[in-house]
Amino acid sequence: MLFLGDDLLIYLVLAVGGALLVGNVLAIVRPPTKRDEGDLEQAPLGRSLLMGGIGLIATLWALASLLFG
């Protein structure tokens, strides 16, 4: 018997997709104020939007699988 039943993989995709979405959106909206030498002033916009989009797709897919599957 698995820890969260047969939906363990779906929960993992939901967690990773949600973290990817939230982390990249926050990196764009609220860049860190305290930086070390060599850090960028802000996150690269194109890469952050792409990764946030991938996180959104993964999150929506996992939610749909949990609700309708």
N, C-alpha and C positions, 0 to 999 in steps of 0.2 A: 504494500500500500504506500502510495506517495504522500508526501507531506500535505500538499494542497489538493490532492485528488488528481484526476486526469487533466486538470486545467493548469498544471504547473508551468508549462511552456508558455501558455498564453499570459499568465501573470508576469512571467519574466520579460516577455516582449512589451507588455504594458509598462512595467517599471523602467526598462531601458529607454523605450520610446518617450515616455513622459519626462525622464531626466534629460534626454537629448533635446527635447523641445524647450523645456523650461530653462535649462542652462544656456543654450544658445540665444534665446530671446533676451534673457537677462544680461548676457554679455554685450548685446547691442544696446539695450535700453539704458543700462546702468553699468558703465565700465568701472573697473576698480579705481579708487582714488589713490591708493598706496601702491606704488610700483617699484620693482627692483631694477637695477641697471640691466638693460637689454630687453626689457618687456616692451610690448607695443602699447601705444597710448589708447588704442581701442581695438576691438576684435575686427578681423577682416570681414567686411559686410557680406560679400558673396558667399564665402565658405560658411559663415554663420547662418545665413538664410537657407542655404542648401541643407545643412545638417539639421536645422530646425524643421525644415519641410519633411525630411526623412523621419524625424521623430514624430511629427504630426501624423504622417501616414501610418507608422507603426502603432501609435497610440489608438488611432481610429480603428485600425484593423483589429487590434486586440479587443477593444471595447465591443466592436460588432461581433466578434467571435464569441465573447462571453454572453452577450445579450441574445443573439439570434442563433447560436450554434449549439 
